[in-house]
């Protein structure tokens, strides 16, 4: 059986004729723009799966990744500030502006205290 292709224009025409749903199968192919147009117009796409037919499977995008836990702050923030400042200065030497490093450390430590 030949495949039936739908473009953005086809979806607009279906919607203007009163079609509110379109059944998708292996023989029905929607372009990406047609899929987006159907979503915008409220045309219900009835399919066996949640991904649009033209969309590639991207497991690294489909599954949300939990953010890493916030690092534990050991000791007083001022002690931590000095240790980090010293470590960065030793690593980067004159490449880092001391005032800029202090401003960055202020923001990071304020975020950790929340």
N, C-alpha and C positions, 0 to 999 in steps of 0.2 A: 504494500500500500504506500503511495507517495506521501511525503511529509507535507504538512501545510504550514507555511510561514506567515507570521503576522508582524507587521511593522508598526511604528508609532501611528502612522496615518490609518492603518487598518483598525487599530483600537479606537481611534477617534470616531471613525465611521460606525463601528459597532455601537459605541456609546450613544451617538446621535440617533441611531435607529432603535434605541431603548434596551440594548443588551446590557444586563447588569452583572453577568457572570460568564466565564469562559472556562470550559473544562480542558485541562492540559493532559496530554498523554505523550507517549514516545513519538507519535506521529505529528504532534503540534509543537512548533518551534516559535518562540518569541524573541525578537531582537532585544537587546538591553534597553533601548529607548522605548520599545513597546511595553516592556515590563514596567518601566518607570511611569509611563503614561497611564497605564492601567491602575497603578497605585494612586496616582494623583486624581484620576477621575472617579475612583472608588469602584472600579470594575473588579469583581471578586474573581480571583484565579484559583480554580479548584484543581489541586494536584495531590499526588501521593507524597510529595516531599516539600520542604519549606524553602528550598533554594530555587531561584529562577532557572528555567531550563538552560539559558545561555551562560549562566554563571559557573566559573570553575570552582571546584571544591578547594577551599583554602582552610584547612583545619587550624592553622595558626591564627587566622582571623575569626573563624566561627566560634571558637571556644575562648571565652574571656579568661585572661590570666590574672590570678589574684596578685595584688601588689605585695612586694616583700614586706615582712614585718619591720617596723621601725627599730633601728638599732638601740640597744639599751645604753643609757648614758650613765657611766660609772664615775663616781666622784662629783665634785663641784663643777658647775659649768665653766667657771673661770680657770680651773685646773685643766679641763679638757681644751678650752680655748688656747691656753698657752702651749699645751702639747701639740695640738694640731698646727698652730702657727709656726712653732719651731720645726716640726717635721716638714712642712711645706717649704719653709725658707731654706732648710738644709737640702731638700730635693731640687728646688728650682733656683736657688741662689738669687742673683740680681734680676732674674727674669720676671719676678713677681713684685708688684707694687704693694708695699706694706699696708697702706691705707685701704686699698681695694681688698686685700686679704682680710683685714679686720671687718670691713663691711659685709663680706660674704659670710664670715664666721658668725657675726651678729645675727644675720638672717637664718642661718642653719640652726644655731642654738636656740633661737626664739621658736622655730618650728618644732624642734625636739621637745621643748617644754610644754607644748600644748597637749 
